[in-house]
Amino acid sequence: MIPTLGFYFFRRYVVTTFWFLIGIFSLIFIIDFSEMANRAGALPGYTTTGGLIATALRIPMILIQTVPFVALFAGMATLIALNRRYELVVTRAAGISVWQFLRPFVVGALLLGLLTILAINPIAAWGSRKALELESTWGSTSAARAENAIPWLRQIYKGDQAIIGAKAVLDDGTRLVHVSVIHFDDDGRISLRQDADSATLEDGYWLLKNVQETRNGELPRRLEEVQLGTNLKQEFVQESLEKPESIPFFSLGRKIEAARSFGFPTDALETQFHSMLSMPLLLVAMTLIAACVSLKFSRFNQSRSVILGGILSGFMLYVVTVLVKAFGSSGVVPPFVAAWLPVVVAMSLGATILLHQEDG
């Protein structure tokens, strides 16, 4: 009887999780498309079809952030529904303990975590890059370029000191979009500014296209192409500009080794790697929290205060996880500790509360 009952509970959990994912996907899609239409609607190359495609490509990256709450709400909704239909009452009366009928929910949470790591994360990284490429083809105003061109790279080549900023990084770091290059003289003062639509990393130089040069005391002049000498390599630029969240899980190990070879700090990359590894157990912790507030039988309705407590507990766990992850990315806390400590503590507390409720 137990395998049949376990499969029934597992199927109910999977169906509920699926509908939660569909609902959250639709909600995020509508909100993100509206925001993108307001932000990019005036760009010369923007179209409604392009906006829909770009939004669809960006959704998986946003969806990853909501997966822990999906596990929490799906677990609570499934258990409350089973309770209200007396199915958990009959299960308990048959002599099946809470630890036995919670196994399908734990397995479902683990599978959802593995799906996030193995499928959603690579799709999100690919979609994020493609969305940036699509947005770069729409064009931009000078105000948008000035707002987003944040200096990220500094190079010294044959006595010329320059800071390079870009709105987007494409083609694995070999092409920058909406570029600003600021040159400094020997006294540390700005001597030249170059604003270009794009910069492509060639062998020994950056190829700037559609460049506007501005010097102190001179009128700006526009050039079709400018070669900016550099000793930077593609791998160095890629490691400098890529965000850990935009790197697929399967590439994080190689990125960490490459960053170490260039002398870059790897705290953020290692924290992201361990955070993805701990995702399945984080979802299990959310499921245990859902069980703590959903297993008590109520003939007519579940206590609203208990359900609200479960939601607040899951929210607090997520906030603590994000906060400690930020500490790990900055090097304040070791990455391994930052990623695993909140998960282990939450699972221990959830199991302790269930033991107290069920076994005294």
Secondary structure, DSSP 8 states (H G I E B T S, - for coil): -HHHHHHHHHHHHHHHHHHHHHHHHHHHHHHHHHHHHHHHTTSTT--HHHHHHHHHHHHHHHHHHHHHHHHHHHHHHHHHHHHHTTHHHHHHHTT--HHHHTHHHHHHHHHHHHHIIIIIHHHHHHHHHHHHHHHHTT---HHHHHHH-EEEEEEEETTEEEEEEEEEEEGGGTEEEEEEEEEE-TTS-EEEEEEEEEEEE-SSEEEEEEEEEEETTS--EEEEEEEEE----HHHHHHHH--GGGS-HHHHHHHHHHHHHHT---HHHHHHHHHHHTHHHHHHHHHHHHHHHH-S--SS---HHHHHHHHHHHHHHHHHHHHHHHHHHHTSS-HHHHHHHHHHHHHHHHHHHHHHHHH-
